[in-house]
Amino acid sequence: MRSVLCIGMIVLLVCLAGCVNSGGAAGDGMEEGASVNTSVNITSGGQTFPAYLAAPQETGQNPGIVLIHSFNGLEPGYREMTDRFAGEGFVVIAPEWQTFEQSPSDDVVEQLVRDSVAYLGTRTDVDTERLGLTGFCAGGRYTMLFLPQIEEFSSGVAWYGFPYSGGFNNETVPATLLSTITDPMLIIHGTRDQPSPVAEIYRYATELDAADVYFELKVYQGEPHGFMIEEGMLSESAVAHDAYREMVDFFTRTLG
């Protein structure tokens, strides 16, 4: 009888482990509190997009974050980052914007981001007055592009983005909208970024400053494009830990 009970408890613990992720103690870089994750569907433009969602295990209202993955898709590293991010006290949703097209138009992605915001608004654990946007690579460009256009966001973090690119379909260049940005933005970049040269980031920062747009810039010497994700997995380098902490601290300060 005891053996049966023990086996039952093991099965129960295995099942729970699939739904709850526990980090380490506070101060361990990317390892923080516990989070609960799940897959949800976002209806946008008459199509259904899957999205990965993680939320703090504790009850109460939290800031919400829309996370836009890179051109390489929603790799396991982004899911792990989302889990850890949620353990910091944020409800994070990461829509798979390439579900139907590898290179969708900006309008398609913008609508999906707006519908992801609307989804967060249906949750009782999200404070819709405290919403942030972050993105990586192509998602960094989208962050620069959508932050001034989607009024629900209060701040954004753009990772190795493309401020002077029209994207896959030669559409709007984010830098043309910088004078309309009213929310604080953190830009994270590496000096060895070949697809998005750091010189263009310095140029963008200079133009943001001239337009009196509040921004913060964190540049890592020697880091290449996409340094947070290595072979699909979340990097555990010292730089990755520091950059992650920069993002979390920025959102903590700007979203309250």
Contacts in CASP RR format, 6 or more apart in sequence:
PFRMAT RR
TARGET T0000
AUTHOR 0000-0000-0000
METHOD contacts of the structure
MODEL  1
MRSVLCIGMIVLLVCLAGCVNSGGAAGDGMEEGASVNTSVNITSGGQTFP
AYLAAPQETGQNPGIVLIHSFNGLEPGYREMTDRFAGEGFVVIAPEWQTF
EQSPSDDVVEQLVRDSVAYLGTRTDVDTERLGLTGFCAGGRYTMLFLPQI
EEFSSGVAWYGFPYSGGFNNETVPATLLSTITDPMLIIHGTRDQPSPVAE
IYRYATELDAADVYFELKVYQGEPHGFMIEEGMLSESAVAHDAYREMVDF
FTRTLG
19 36 0 8 1.000
19 37 0 8 1.000
19 38 0 8 1.000
20 34 0 8 1.000
20 35 0 8 1.000
20 36 0 8 1.000
20 57 0 8 1.000
21 34 0 8 1.000
21 35 0 8 1.000
21 36 0 8 1.000
21 37 0 8 1.000
21 54 0 8 1.000
21 83 0 8 1.000
21 84 0 8 1.000
21 87 0 8 1.000
22 33 0 8 1.000
22 34 0 8 1.000
23 31 0 8 1.000
23 32 0 8 1.000
23 33 0 8 1.000
23 34 0 8 1.000
23 84 0 8 1.000
23 87 0 8 1.000
24 31 0 8 1.000
24 32 0 8 1.000
24 33 0 8 1.000
25 31 0 8 1.000
26 32 0 8 1.000
26 33 0 8 1.000
29 241 0 8 1.000
29 244 0 8 1.000
29 245 0 8 1.000
30 81 0 8 1.000
30 84 0 8 1.000
30 234 0 8 1.000
30 236 0 8 1.000
30 240 0 8 1.000
30 241 0 8 1.000
30 244 0 8 1.000
30 245 0 8 1.000
31 84 0 8 1.000
32 84 0 8 1.000
32 87 0 8 1.000
32 88 0 8 1.000
33 56 0 8 1.000
33 57 0 8 1.000
33 87 0 8 1.000
33 88 0 8 1.000
34 56 0 8 1.000
34 57 0 8 1.000
34 87 0 8 1.000
35 54 0 8 1.000
35 55 0 8 1.000
35 56 0 8 1.000
35 57 0 8 1.000
35 83 0 8 1.000
35 84 0 8 1.000
35 86 0 8 1.000
35 87 0 8 1.000
36 54 0 8 1.000
36 55 0 8 1.000
36 56 0 8 1.000
36 57 0 8 1.000
36 86 0 8 1.000
37 52 0 8 1.000
37 53 0 8 1.000
37 54 0 8 1.000
37 55 0 8 1.000
37 79 0 8 1.000
37 82 0 8 1.000
37 83 0 8 1.000
37 86 0 8 1.000
38 53 0 8 1.000
38 54 0 8 1.000
39 50 0 8 1.000
39 51 0 8 1.000
39 52 0 8 1.000
39 53 0 8 1.000
40 50 0 8 1.000
40 51 0 8 1.000
40 53 0 8 1.000
40 93 0 8 1.000
40 119 0 8 1.000
41 48 0 8 1.000
41 49 0 8 1.000
41 50 0 8 1.000
41 51 0 8 1.000
42 48 0 8 1.000
42 49 0 8 1.000
42 50 0 8 1.000
42 51 0 8 1.000
42 93 0 8 1.000
42 95 0 8 1.000
42 112 0 8 1.000
42 115 0 8 1.000
42 116 0 8 1.000
42 119 0 8 1.000
43 49 0 8 1.000
43 115 0 8 1.000
44 108 0 8 1.000
44 111 0 8 1.000
44 112 0 8 1.000
44 114 0 8 1.000
44 115 0 8 1.000
44 116 0 8 1.000
45 108 0 8 1.000
45 111 0 8 1.000
45 115 0 8 1.000
47 99 0 8 1.000
47 100 0 8 1.000
49 95 0 8 1.000
49 96 0 8 1.000
49 97 0 8 1.000
49 99 0 8 1.000
49 100 0 8 1.000
49 112 0 8 1.000
50 95 0 8 1.000
50 96 0 8 1.000
50 99 0 8 1.000
51 93 0 8 1.000
51 94 0 8 1.000
51 95 0 8 1.000
51 96 0 8 1.000
51 116 0 8 1.000
51 119 0 8 1.000
52 74 0 8 1.000
52 78 0 8 1.000
52 79 0 8 1.000
52 82 0 8 1.000
52 93 0 8 1.000
52 94 0 8 1.000
52 96 0 8 1.000
53 82 0 8 1.000
53 91 0 8 1.000
53 92 0 8 1.000
53 93 0 8 1.000
53 94 0 8 1.000
54 82 0 8 1.000
54 83 0 8 1.000
54 85 0 8 1.000
54 86 0 8 1.000
54 87 0 8 1.000
54 91 0 8 1.000
54 92 0 8 1.000
55 62 0 8 1.000
55 86 0 8 1.000
55 91 0 8 1.000
55 92 0 8 1.000
55 123 0 8 1.000
55 125 0 8 1.000
56 62 0 8 1.000
56 86 0 8 1.000
56 87 0 8 1.000
56 89 0 8 1.000
56 90 0 8 1.000
56 91 0 8 1.000
56 125 0 8 1.000
57 87 0 8 1.000
58 89 0 8 1.000
59 125 0 8 1.000
60 125 0 8 1.000
61 124 0 8 1.000
61 125 0 8 1.000
61 126 0 8 1.000
61 127 0 8 1.000
62 89 0 8 1.000
62 90 0 8 1.000
62 91 0 8 1.000
62 125 0 8 1.000
62 126 0 8 1.000
62 127 0 8 1.000
62 130 0 8 1.000
63 89 0 8 1.000
63 90 0 8 1.000
63 91 0 8 1.000
63 126 0 8 1.000
63 127 0 8 1.000
63 130 0 8 1.000
63 131 0 8 1.000
63 132 0 8 1.000
63 251 0 8 1.000
63 255 0 8 1.000
63 256 0 8 1.000
64 90 0 8 1.000
64 91 0 8 1.000
64 92 0 8 1.000
64 93 0 8 1.000
64 120 0 8 1.000
64 126 0 8 1.000
64 127 0 8 1.000
64 130 0 8 1.000
64 131 0 8 1.000
64 132 0 8 1.000
64 255 0 8 1.000
65 85 0 8 1.000
65 90 0 8 1.000
65 91 0 8 1.000
65 92 0 8 1.000
65 93 0 8 1.000
65 131 0 8 1.000
65 132 0 8 1.000
65 133 0 8 1.000
65 134 0 8 1.000
65 251 0 8 1.000
66 92 0 8 1.000
66 93 0 8 1.000
66 94 0 8 1.000
66 95 0 8 1.000
66 113 0 8 1.000
66 116 0 8 1.000
66 117 0 8 1.000
66 120 0 8 1.000
66 131 0 8 1.000
66 132 0 8 1.000
66 133 0 8 1.000
66 134 0 8 1.000
66 153 0 8 1.000
67 78 0 8 1.000
67 81 0 8 1.000
67 82 0 8 1.000
67 85 0 8 1.000
67 92 0 8 1.000
67 93 0 8 1.000
67 94 0 8 1.000
67 134 0 8 1.000
67 135 0 8 1.000
68 94 0 8 1.000
68 95 0 8 1.000
68 97 0 8 1.000
68 109 0 8 1.000
68 113 0 8 1.000
68 133 0 8 1.000
68 134 0 8 1.000
68 135 0 8 1.000
68 136 0 8 1.000
68 138 0 8 1.000
68 139 0 8 1.000
68 140 0 8 1.000
68 142 0 8 1.000
68 143 0 8 1.000
69 75 0 8 1.000
69 78 0 8 1.000
69 94 0 8 1.000
69 96 0 8 1.000
69 97 0 8 1.000
69 135 0 8 1.000
69 136 0 8 1.000
69 139 0 8 1.000
70 78 0 8 1.000
70 135 0 8 1.000
70 136 0 8 1.000
70 137 0 8 1.000
70 138 0 8 1.000
70 139 0 8 1.000
70 226 0 8 1.000
70 229 0 8 1.000
71 98 0 8 1.000
71 137 0 8 1.000
71 138 0 8 1.000
72 137 0 8 1.000
72 229 0 8 1.000
72 232 0 8 1.000
73 96 0 8 1.000
73 98 0 8 1.000
74 94 0 8 1.000
74 96 0 8 1.000
75 229 0 8 1.000
75 232 0 8 1.000
75 233 0 8 1.000
76 232 0 8 1.000
76 233 0 8 1.000
76 234 0 8 1.000
77 229 0 8 1.000
77 232 0 8 1.000
77 233 0 8 1.000
77 234 0 8 1.000
78 94 0 8 1.000
78 136 0 8 1.000
78 229 0 8 1.000
78 234 0 8 1.000
79 94 0 8 1.000
80 233 0 8 1.000
80 234 0 8 1.000
81 228 0 8 1.000
81 234 0 8 1.000
81 244 0 8 1.000
82 92 0 8 1.000
82 94 0 8 1.000
84 244 0 8 1.000
85 92 0 8 1.000
85 248 0 8 1.000
86 92 0 8 1.000
88 248 0 8 1.000
88 252 0 8 1.000
90 251 0 8 1.000
91 120 0 8 1.000
91 123 0 8 1.000
91 125 0 8 1.000
91 126 0 8 1.000
93 116 0 8 1.000
93 119 0 8 1.000
93 120 0 8 1.000
95 112 0 8 1.000
95 113 0 8 1.000
95 116 0 8 1.000
97 104 0 8 1.000
97 108 0 8 1.000
97 109 0 8 1.000
97 112 0 8 1.000
98 104 0 8 1.000
101 108 0 8 1.000
103 168 0 8 1.000
103 169 0 8 1.000
104 168 0 8 1.000
105 168 0 8 1.000
105 169 0 8 1.000
105 171 0 8 1.000
106 142 0 8 1.000
106 145 0 8 1.000
106 167 0 8 1.000
106 169 0 8 1.000
106 171 0 8 1.000
106 172 0 8 1.000
109 142 0 8 1.000
110 142 0 8 1.000
110 145 0 8 1.000
110 146 0 8 1.000
110 149 0 8 1.000
110 150 0 8 1.000
113 133 0 8 1.000
113 142 0 8 1.000
113 146 0 8 1.000
113 150 0 8 1.000
114 150 0 8 1.000
117 131 0 8 1.000
117 150 0 8 1.000
117 152 0 8 1.000
117 153 0 8 1.000
120 126 0 8 1.000
120 128 0 8 1.000
120 131 0 8 1.000
121 128 0 8 1.000
128 152 0 8 1.000
129 154 0 8 1.000
130 154 0 8 1.000
130 255 0 8 1.000
130 256 0 8 1.000
131 152 0 8 1.000
131 153 0 8 1.000
131 154 0 8 1.000
131 255 0 8 1.000
132 153 0 8 1.000
132 154 0 8 1.000
132 155 0 8 1.000
132 156 0 8 1.000
132 251 0 8 1.000
132 255 0 8 1.000
133 143 0 8 1.000
133 146 0 8 1.000
133 147 0 8 1.000
133 150 0 8 1.000
133 153 0 8 1.000
133 155 0 8 1.000
133 156 0 8 1.000
133 157 0 8 1.000
134 140 0 8 1.000
134 143 0 8 1.000
134 156 0 8 1.000
134 157 0 8 1.000
134 158 0 8 1.000
134 159 0 8 1.000
134 247 0 8 1.000
134 251 0 8 1.000
135 142 0 8 1.000
135 143 0 8 1.000
135 157 0 8 1.000
135 158 0 8 1.000
135 159 0 8 1.000
136 159 0 8 1.000
136 160 0 8 1.000
136 161 0 8 1.000
136 226 0 8 1.000
136 228 0 8 1.000
136 229 0 8 1.000
137 159 0 8 1.000
137 160 0 8 1.000
137 161 0 8 1.000
137 195 0 8 1.000
137 225 0 8 1.000
137 226 0 8 1.000
138 161 0 8 1.000
138 162 0 8 1.000
138 167 0 8 1.000
138 168 0 8 1.000
139 158 0 8 1.000
139 159 0 8 1.000
139 161 0 8 1.000
140 158 0 8 1.000
140 159 0 8 1.000
140 160 0 8 1.000
140 161 0 8 1.000
140 162 0 8 1.000
141 158 0 8 1.000
141 161 0 8 1.000
141 162 0 8 1.000
141 163 0 8 1.000
141 165 0 8 1.000
141 166 0 8 1.000
141 167 0 8 1.000
141 174 0 8 1.000
143 156 0 8 1.000
143 157 0 8 1.000
143 158 0 8 1.000
143 159 0 8 1.000
143 161 0 8 1.000
143 185 0 8 1.000
144 158 0 8 1.000
144 161 0 8 1.000
144 162 0 8 1.000
144 163 0 8 1.000
144 174 0 8 1.000
144 175 0 8 1.000
144 178 0 8 1.000
144 185 0 8 1.000
144 204 0 8 1.000
145 172 0 8 1.000
145 174 0 8 1.000
145 177 0 8 1.000
146 153 0 8 1.000
147 153 0 8 1.000
147 156 0 8 1.000
147 158 0 8 1.000
147 181 0 8 1.000
147 183 0 8 1.000
147 185 0 8 1.000
148 177 0 8 1.000
148 178 0 8 1.000
148 180 0 8 1.000
148 181 0 8 1.000
148 182 0 8 1.000
148 183 0 8 1.000
149 177 0 8 1.000
153 183 0 8 1.000
154 183 0 8 1.000
154 254 0 8 1.000
154 255 0 8 1.000
155 183 0 8 1.000
155 184 0 8 1.000
155 185 0 8 1.000
155 186 0 8 1.000
155 250 0 8 1.000
155 251 0 8 1.000
155 254 0 8 1.000
155 255 0 8 1.000
156 183 0 8 1.000
156 184 0 8 1.000
156 185 0 8 1.000
156 186 0 8 1.000
156 250 0 8 1.000
156 251 0 8 1.000
156 254 0 8 1.000
157 185 0 8 1.000
157 186 0 8 1.000
157 187 0 8 1.000
157 188 0 8 1.000
157 247 0 8 1.000
157 250 0 8 1.000
157 251 0 8 1.000
158 185 0 8 1.000
158 186 0 8 1.000
158 187 0 8 1.000
158 188 0 8 1.000
159 188 0 8 1.000
159 189 0 8 1.000
159 226 0 8 1.000
159 228 0 8 1.000
159 243 0 8 1.000
159 247 0 8 1.000
160 188 0 8 1.000
160 189 0 8 1.000
160 190 0 8 1.000
160 193 0 8 1.000
160 195 0 8 1.000
160 196 0 8 1.000
160 225 0 8 1.000
160 226 0 8 1.000
160 227 0 8 1.000
161 187 0 8 1.000
161 189 0 8 1.000
161 196 0 8 1.000
161 201 0 8 1.000
162 174 0 8 1.000
162 195 0 8 1.000
162 196 0 8 1.000
162 200 0 8 1.000
163 173 0 8 1.000
163 174 0 8 1.000
163 175 0 8 1.000
163 178 0 8 1.000
163 200 0 8 1.000
163 201 0 8 1.000
163 203 0 8 1.000
163 204 0 8 1.000
164 173 0 8 1.000
164 174 0 8 1.000
164 175 0 8 1.000
164 200 0 8 1.000
164 203 0 8 1.000
164 204 0 8 1.000
165 173 0 8 1.000
165 174 0 8 1.000
165 196 0 8 1.000
166 172 0 8 1.000
166 173 0 8 1.000
166 174 0 8 1.000
175 204 0 8 1.000
175 207 0 8 1.000
178 204 0 8 1.000
178 207 0 8 1.000
178 208 0 8 1.000
178 211 0 8 1.000
178 213 0 8 1.000
179 211 0 8 1.000
179 213 0 8 1.000
181 208 0 8 1.000
181 211 0 8 1.000
181 213 0 8 1.000
183 254 0 8 1.000
184 214 0 8 1.000
184 215 0 8 1.000
184 216 0 8 1.000
184 250 0 8 1.000
184 254 0 8 1.000
185 208 0 8 1.000
185 213 0 8 1.000
185 214 0 8 1.000
185 215 0 8 1.000
185 216 0 8 1.000
186 215 0 8 1.000
186 216 0 8 1.000
186 217 0 8 1.000
186 218 0 8 1.000
186 246 0 8 1.000
186 247 0 8 1.000
186 250 0 8 1.000
187 201 0 8 1.000
187 204 0 8 1.000
187 205 0 8 1.000
187 215 0 8 1.000
187 216 0 8 1.000
187 217 0 8 1.000
187 218 0 8 1.000
188 218 0 8 1.000
188 220 0 8 1.000
188 243 0 8 1.000
188 246 0 8 1.000
188 247 0 8 1.000
189 196 0 8 1.000
189 198 0 8 1.000
189 201 0 8 1.000
189 217 0 8 1.000
189 218 0 8 1.000
189 219 0 8 1.000
189 220 0 8 1.000
189 223 0 8 1.000
190 198 0 8 1.000
190 219 0 8 1.000
190 220 0 8 1.000
190 221 0 8 1.000
190 222 0 8 1.000
190 223 0 8 1.000
190 224 0 8 1.000
190 225 0 8 1.000
190 227 0 8 1.000
191 198 0 8 1.000
191 219 0 8 1.000
191 220 0 8 1.000
191 221 0 8 1.000
191 222 0 8 1.000
191 223 0 8 1.000
192 222 0 8 1.000
192 223 0 8 1.000
192 224 0 8 1.000
193 223 0 8 1.000
193 224 0 8 1.000
193 225 0 8 1.000
193 226 0 8 1.000
194 224 0 8 1.000
194 225 0 8 1.000
195 225 0 8 1.000
196 225 0 8 1.000
198 219 0 8 1.000
201 217 0 8 1.000
201 219 0 8 1.000
205 215 0 8 1.000
205 217 0 8 1.000
208 215 0 8 1.000
209 215 0 8 1.000
216 250 0 8 1.000
218 243 0 8 1.000
218 246 0 8 1.000
220 227 0 8 1.000
220 239 0 8 1.000
220 242 0 8 1.000
220 243 0 8 1.000
223 239 0 8 1.000
227 235 0 8 1.000
227 237 0 8 1.000
227 239 0 8 1.000
227 240 0 8 1.000
227 243 0 8 1.000
228 234 0 8 1.000
228 235 0 8 1.000
228 240 0 8 1.000
228 243 0 8 1.000
228 244 0 8 1.000
229 235 0 8 1.000
234 240 0 8 1.000
END
